[in-house]
Amino acid sequence: MTRFLVAVVDGAKAKFLTLEPVAVPEVESGPDLIERCQLLNPAAETPGQDPGANAKASRNRGSGSRGHSYDDRRGNYLVEFERRFAQAIGTQMETLISAYDLNTLVLVAEPQILGTLRDCLAGISGRLPVQELAKDLCKMKPRQLQDYLAQRGVLPTRQVAWATVRSRYSNS
């Protein structure tokens, strides 16, 4: 049986969900995506503040009011924070794969961070199949995300149990 881990990542957070089968498919609808945990990017936790930023502006005025620009190398800080966040995501995925005995990874990430994540997933992608989708879907609720991924053939579709449907209409 295929057991899915779905990781949904943007620049600020990562959500980890598992696709859980139902105990009695004839009576219960399912399978359902269940959110297991989240990781927040420490660099994105301070809104309105750029990590690695200092009080100096990007232009400096010399004598005679002529300015010259300089590079304060903030980009290096941002790349390092993104790399560390991607490593934390990889570690969390390893933990969840072991804890829930999962055998398929679905990675949905913003295109900017997807490349960085690929470097951190070398160990995982060698052991189990990885399906990637370069999209920002972090704001979706689990059911919306499941429906979206099922429409694209990435996850199995959620089946509605007939007993559940009948009980809804017979009580009306």
HUZI-V307563 format. One record per pair of residues at least 6 apart in sequence whose C-alpha atoms are under 8 Angstrom apart, sorted by the first residue. I is the first residue (numbers start at 1). GAP is how many residues later the second one is. If there is no record, write none. Layout:
# HUZI-V307563
i:I gap:GAP
i:I gap:GAP
This chain:
# HUZI-V307563
i:2 gap:100
i:2 gap:101
i:2 gap:102
i:3 gap:15
i:3 gap:16
i:3 gap:17
i:3 gap:98
i:3 gap:99
i:3 gap:100
i:3 gap:101
i:4 gap:14
i:4 gap:15
i:4 gap:98
i:4 gap:99
i:4 gap:100
i:4 gap:101
i:4 gap:102
i:5 gap:11
i:5 gap:12
i:5 gap:13
i:5 gap:14
i:5 gap:88
i:5 gap:91
i:5 gap:92
i:5 gap:97
i:5 gap:98
i:5 gap:99
i:5 gap:100
i:5 gap:101
i:6 gap:10
i:6 gap:11
i:6 gap:12
i:6 gap:13
i:6 gap:99
i:6 gap:100
i:6 gap:101
i:6 gap:102
i:7 gap:7
i:7 gap:8
i:7 gap:9
i:7 gap:10
i:7 gap:86
i:7 gap:98
i:7 gap:99
i:7 gap:100
i:7 gap:101
i:7 gap:102
i:8 gap:6
i:8 gap:7
i:8 gap:8
i:8 gap:99
i:8 gap:100
i:8 gap:101
i:8 gap:128
i:8 gap:129
i:8 gap:130
i:9 gap:6
i:9 gap:98
i:9 gap:99
i:9 gap:100
i:9 gap:101
i:9 gap:104
i:9 gap:127
i:9 gap:128
i:9 gap:129
i:10 gap:99
i:10 gap:100
i:10 gap:103
i:10 gap:126
i:10 gap:127
i:10 gap:128
i:11 gap:30
i:11 gap:33
i:11 gap:71
i:11 gap:99
i:11 gap:102
i:12 gap:28
i:12 gap:29
i:12 gap:30
i:12 gap:31
i:12 gap:32
i:12 gap:33
i:13 gap:25
i:13 gap:26
i:13 gap:27
i:13 gap:28
i:13 gap:125
i:14 gap:24
i:14 gap:25
i:14 gap:26
i:14 gap:75
i:14 gap:124
i:15 gap:20
i:15 gap:21
i:15 gap:22
i:15 gap:23
i:15 gap:24
i:15 gap:123
i:16 gap:19
i:16 gap:20
i:16 gap:21
i:16 gap:22
i:16 gap:77
i:17 gap:16
i:17 gap:17
i:17 gap:18
i:17 gap:19
i:17 gap:20
i:17 gap:125
i:18 gap:15
i:18 gap:16
i:18 gap:17
i:18 gap:18
i:19 gap:12
i:19 gap:13
i:19 gap:14
i:19 gap:15
i:20 gap:10
i:20 gap:11
i:20 gap:12
i:20 gap:13
i:20 gap:14
i:21 gap:9
i:21 gap:10
i:21 gap:11
i:22 gap:6
i:22 gap:7
i:22 gap:8
i:22 gap:9
i:22 gap:10
i:25 gap:136
i:26 gap:135
i:26 gap:136
i:26 gap:137
i:27 gap:134
i:27 gap:135
i:27 gap:136
i:27 gap:137
i:28 gap:132
i:28 gap:133
i:28 gap:135
i:28 gap:136
i:29 gap:129
i:29 gap:130
i:29 gap:131
i:29 gap:132
i:29 gap:135
i:30 gap:128
i:30 gap:129
i:30 gap:130
i:30 gap:131
i:31 gap:126
i:31 gap:127
i:31 gap:128
i:32 gap:111
i:32 gap:114
i:32 gap:126
i:33 gap:109
i:33 gap:110
i:33 gap:113
i:34 gap:108
i:35 gap:107
i:39 gap:50
i:41 gap:44
i:42 gap:39
i:42 gap:43
i:43 gap:8
i:43 gap:35
i:43 gap:38
i:51 gap:23
i:51 gap:26
i:51 gap:27
i:52 gap:22
i:52 gap:25
i:52 gap:26
i:53 gap:21
i:58 gap:11
i:58 gap:12
i:58 gap:13
i:58 gap:14
i:59 gap:8
i:59 gap:9
i:59 gap:10
i:59 gap:11
i:60 gap:7
i:60 gap:8
i:60 gap:9
i:60 gap:10
i:61 gap:6
i:61 gap:7
i:62 gap:6
i:82 gap:31
i:82 gap:34
i:83 gap:33
i:83 gap:34
i:86 gap:27
i:86 gap:30
i:86 gap:31
i:86 gap:34
i:87 gap:30
i:87 gap:33
i:89 gap:28
i:90 gap:27
i:90 gap:30
i:90 gap:31
i:94 gap:30
i:96 gap:6
i:97 gap:6
i:103 gap:25
i:103 gap:26
i:104 gap:24
i:104 gap:25
i:104 gap:26
i:105 gap:23
i:105 gap:24
i:105 gap:25
i:105 gap:26
i:106 gap:24
i:106 gap:25
i:106 gap:26
i:106 gap:27
i:106 gap:48
i:107 gap:23
i:107 gap:24
i:107 gap:25
i:107 gap:26
i:108 gap:24
i:108 gap:25
i:108 gap:26
i:108 gap:27
i:108 gap:28
i:108 gap:29
i:109 gap:23
i:109 gap:24
i:109 gap:25
i:109 gap:26
i:109 gap:27
i:109 gap:28
i:110 gap:24
i:110 gap:25
i:110 gap:26
i:111 gap:23
i:111 gap:24
i:114 gap:20
i:131 gap:23
i:137 gap:8
i:146 gap:9
i:146 gap:11
i:146 gap:12
i:147 gap:10
i:147 gap:11
i:149 gap:6
i:150 gap:6
i:150 gap:7
i:150 gap:8
i:151 gap:6
